[in-house]
Amino acid sequence: MTASPQCFPSTLNHKPDWRYLAGLWDGEGCVSAACQKRARADGSTYRYWQFRMIMSNTSEKLIKSLHAEFGGRVHVYKKAYSDKHKVISQWLVANRNECLHILTNIVPFLRYKDEEAKIAIEFLSGIDRNFGGKPLPDEEVDRRNSLIVRLRSVDGRRNFPRTDPVIGYRPGAKSNSHKKEVREPQ
């Protein structure tokens, strides 16, 4: 069964408790960085860089409190995946500046995910470069790709057999730009 999220806008209006968030983040937080190839109407492709911070929990109260204290968005999934599962709430931050602000403030207090946060900060710090609407130079593409690969390998949780950080792209494979890559669990 498919769950559809309900979104609530950010209402950050007081001084956040960064130590509290760092503790939660060490246990439950996840960062995701990827490059996707998108097709234009003329058939050419372009790269789309994406970064997100995500924390999921079965406590809607906890997730909404994170939203109230730290900003971002909340998704409350109205249906559980099965009768054996509880309903999940998710805190999501996708805005580059918000992610940088949060990660920069929690990194001094992280005990386990500090390396992941530092790589994410390095990745996000380079995204604001303006190349005047021109394609990214190869050096910048390589920099971003290497940071994504480093981020994925920090704790071994994403060591699937793919070396190219572009989602849905495997070197030498036929192009199926309309299909998402399916990853087998290891």
C-alpha angles and dihedrals in degrees: 000000000000121000120211120207128232112214129212123192121242119269104183107166109145143046109290124228099237094181091058092050092047090054092050091043093053089057106032111010126112133187123201127193125174145153117226128193113227128191123232124214090257091058097253120122135226135190122251117197117210132185128177140172113211136181121177128191140159089235107089088185092059094048093048090049089054089051092049093048103037108021126230123110136298126220116193111193106214097204130049118231090244141347089271093058132073124229112273129221121197133201111207131185116184103154109108095222094046091049092049092048094049097043093046090053098046100041094084090057100043117110103180109016099043094111090050090050093049092051090048091051090050090049094048094044091062097046094079093067111120116219094181096252090301122126113276114267114254090247091059093046089050091048093052093044093050091050091051091051091048091048092051093049099047096098100010094246094124104040098134119150099270127105101182112080093211108111113238093013126111118175110253095011124125113263114259098165091163093058128072118227115257114218121206116222114248 
